[in-house]
């Protein structure tokens, strides 16, 4: 009888071990449990939040991930300093590090030191693929083409303007699309540009916009993050129109902001991390160009009740042009 009892115990032990083995959670490519309760995401921005544009869009996307559950969010504002050190700080504390800004170029050398951490570099790309880095760039030139078309159609002087945060490939990618779209609407449209050389100073943005208005620009596209708030202020004071950027900014000053070139930074981050949590890491080690076709680039006209300066017929024209861009019938210039 004792032998039978011992044999039964052994059988039960084997069954238990097999059962436990069957419940082992799947591992992702980094060797981490996909079924882990929480994934820590560190969002690191080169400047500071509060721009109601680029940085705040990234934060909204990450906050939605946290709200949906399964994500613990940490945020770091670099305030334009110590960008490389903050990459290390984030990587030491998170499973996924989201870097927002061109200033994080050292991710190319830092990321290989953290093979178990996934990195997302927003709005830029490493010089060569890095296995655990997803670069996200955007077809902002295509959305800016529509913004330029609308600006030219709304202009009464035949002169439109743009205030860029700096003279860089990314900012100029907006400007070449904006200029091409304006010329598509009317080849005689003049496009004037000012570079603020800062993303954090509305006073400089206002000064740049007023300088453009002195050159007869009566529609000014702001491509300068928080500096762009000054463009809106100048538009109110000077009696001209403005175009917002990245987020739908019409709510800020719907009396002068006629539309915004929307770049869904937050949505792209949300979708990338959501895919990773579901086991799809195929985008890592690549550069993903988020574009108009997939809904990451477009034009925003504000919410319900917002004052509308652009008529329905012109909005329809812009939508038809967007379809041509998506279909490849219009090739938009780019700096990339």
QUIPENOR-V149337 format. One record per pair of residues at least 4 apart in sequence whose ideal C-beta (glycine too) atoms are under 6 Angstrom apart, sorted by the first residue. I is the first residue (numbers start at 0). J is the second residue. D is the distance in Angstrom with one decimal. If there is no record, write none. Layout:
BEGIN
[[I J D] [I J D]]
END
This chain:
BEGIN
[[24 32 4.4] [24 34 3.7] [25 33 5.2] [26 30 5.2] [27 31 5.5] [27 33 5.3] [28 280 5.3] [29 115 4.7] [33 278 5.6] [37 71 5.0] [38 70 5.6] [38 94 4.8] [39 71 4.7] [39 93 4.5] [39 94 5.1] [40 61 6.0] [40 70 5.5] [40 72 5.5] [40 95 4.6] [41 73 4.6] [41 89 3.7] [41 92 6.0] [41 93 3.6] [41 96 4.9] [42 61 4.8] [42 74 4.9] [42 97 4.8] [43 75 4.4] [43 85 5.4] [43 89 5.1] [43 98 5.2] [44 54 4.5] [44 76 5.7] [44 99 4.7] [45 77 5.3] [45 100 2.9] [45 102 4.3] [46 79 5.6] [46 198 5.9] [46 199 5.8] [47 76 4.7] [47 78 5.5] [48 54 5.3] [48 55 5.9] [48 58 5.8] [50 54 5.0] [50 55 5.7] [50 224 4.4] [50 225 4.0] [51 55 5.4] [52 224 5.2] [52 244 6.0] [52 245 4.3] [52 246 5.3] [53 224 5.2] [53 245 4.7] [56 245 5.6] [56 246 5.1] [56 264 4.2] [56 265 4.3] [57 99 4.7] [57 264 5.0] [57 265 5.7] [57 268 5.9] [59 265 4.4] [60 265 2.7] [60 268 4.3] [60 269 4.2] [61 72 5.3] [63 269 5.7] [64 70 4.4] [64 269 5.8] [64 272 5.6] [65 70 4.7] [65 72 4.4] [75 85 5.3] [75 89 6.0] [77 82 5.4] [77 85 5.2] [81 85 5.7] [82 102 4.4] [82 103 5.6] [83 105 4.4] [86 106 6.0] [86 109 4.9] [89 93 5.5] [89 96 4.4] [90 96 5.5] [90 113 4.5] [90 116 5.1] [95 117 4.7] [96 118 5.0] [97 119 4.6] [97 268 5.7] [98 103 3.9] [98 106 5.8] [98 120 5.0] [99 121 4.5] [101 123 5.0] [105 109 5.5] [106 110 5.3] [106 118 5.6] [106 120 5.3] [107 125 4.4] [107 129 5.9] [110 118 4.9] [110 129 5.2] [110 131 5.4] [110 132 4.9] [117 131 5.6] [118 132 4.6] [119 133 4.9] [119 271 6.0] [120 134 5.1] [121 135 5.2] [124 134 3.8] [124 136 5.9] [124 286 4.5] [125 129 5.2] [125 132 5.8] [128 284 4.9] [130 284 4.8] [131 283 5.9] [133 282 5.0] [133 283 4.8] [134 286 4.1] [135 267 5.3] [135 287 5.2] [135 289 6.0] [136 288 5.3] [137 262 5.1] [137 289 5.1] [138 290 3.7] [138 291 5.9] [138 296 5.2] [139 143 5.8] [139 172 5.6] [139 173 5.3] [139 262 5.5] [140 172 4.8] [140 176 3.4] [140 331 5.0] [140 333 4.6] [141 291 4.9] [141 296 5.7] [141 324 5.2] [141 331 5.0] [142 260 4.5] [142 296 4.2] [143 173 4.5] [143 176 3.5] [143 177 4.3] [143 260 5.5] [144 176 4.3] [144 179 5.7] [144 180 3.7] [144 331 4.9] [145 298 5.2] [145 317 5.2] [146 177 5.7] [146 220 5.8] [146 242 5.3] [146 260 4.4] [147 177 3.8] [147 180 3.0] [147 181 3.9] [148 180 4.0] [148 183 5.8] [148 184 4.7] [149 258 5.9] [149 317 5.9] [150 159 4.4] [150 218 4.2] [151 181 4.1] [151 184 3.7] [151 185 5.1] [151 188 4.4] [152 184 5.2] [152 313 5.7] [153 218 5.6] [154 159 5.3] [154 217 5.4] [154 218 5.2] [155 217 5.9] [156 215 4.5] [156 217 4.8] [157 188 5.8] [158 189 4.6] [158 215 4.2] [158 216 4.8] [159 181 5.9] [159 190 5.7] [159 216 5.6] [159 218 4.6] [160 191 4.6] [160 211 3.5] [160 216 3.4] [160 219 4.3] [161 174 5.5] [161 177 5.8] [161 192 5.1] [161 220 4.3] [162 193 5.2] [162 195 5.9] [162 204 5.8] [162 207 4.5] [162 208 5.7] [162 221 5.3] [162 223 5.4] [162 230 5.3] [163 170 4.1] [163 194 4.9] [163 222 4.9] [164 170 5.9] [164 195 5.8] [164 198 4.4] [164 223 3.9] [164 224 5.9] [164 226 6.0] [165 170 5.8] [165 194 5.9] [165 196 5.6] [166 194 4.8] [168 334 4.6] [170 222 5.6] [171 334 4.8] [172 333 5.7] [172 334 4.5] [172 335 6.0] [173 177 5.9] [173 222 4.8] [175 332 4.4] [176 331 5.3] [177 220 5.8] [178 190 4.6] [179 332 5.1] [181 188 4.4] [181 190 5.5] [182 186 5.1] [191 211 5.2] [191 214 5.0] [191 216 5.3] [193 207 3.8] [193 210 5.9] [193 211 5.8] [195 203 4.7] [195 204 5.6] [195 207 5.3] [195 223 5.2] [195 226 4.9] [197 203 5.5] [197 226 5.6] [198 223 5.8] [198 224 4.0] [198 226 5.4] [199 225 5.2] [200 226 5.4] [201 228 4.1] [201 229 3.6] [202 229 5.8] [203 226 5.9] [204 223 5.6] [204 226 3.9] [204 227 5.5] [204 229 3.0] [204 230 4.9] [205 229 3.3] [205 232 5.2] [205 233 4.5] [208 219 5.0] [208 230 4.3] [208 233 3.7] [209 233 4.9] [211 216 4.1] [211 219 5.5] [212 216 5.6] [212 237 4.7] [212 239 5.6] [217 239 4.5] [218 240 4.5] [219 230 5.6] [219 241 5.3] [220 242 4.3] [221 227 3.2] [221 230 3.9] [221 244 5.7] [222 244 5.2] [223 227 4.5] [230 241 5.4] [231 241 5.3] [231 251 6.0] [231 252 4.6] [233 237 5.5] [234 239 5.3] [234 241 4.1] [234 255 4.1] [235 255 5.4] [240 255 5.8] [240 257 5.0] [241 255 5.3] [241 256 5.2] [242 258 5.8] [243 248 3.0] [243 256 5.3] [243 259 3.3] [244 260 5.5] [245 262 4.8] [247 259 4.9] [247 261 5.5] [247 299 3.0] [248 256 5.9] [248 259 4.8] [249 253 5.0] [249 256 4.8] [249 301 3.2] [249 305 5.2] [252 256 5.2] [253 301 5.7] [253 305 4.6] [253 306 4.5] [254 306 5.8] [257 308 4.5] [257 309 5.5] [258 298 5.4] [258 300 5.4] [259 299 4.4] [261 297 5.1] [261 299 4.5] [263 267 5.9] [263 295 4.5] [267 289 4.7] [267 295 5.6] [274 279 4.2] [275 280 5.6] [282 287 5.3] [289 295 3.7] [290 296 5.5] [291 296 4.3] [291 325 5.7] [292 325 4.8] [301 305 3.1] [309 313 5.1] [309 314 5.8] [323 328 4.1] [323 329 4.6] [324 329 4.9]]
END
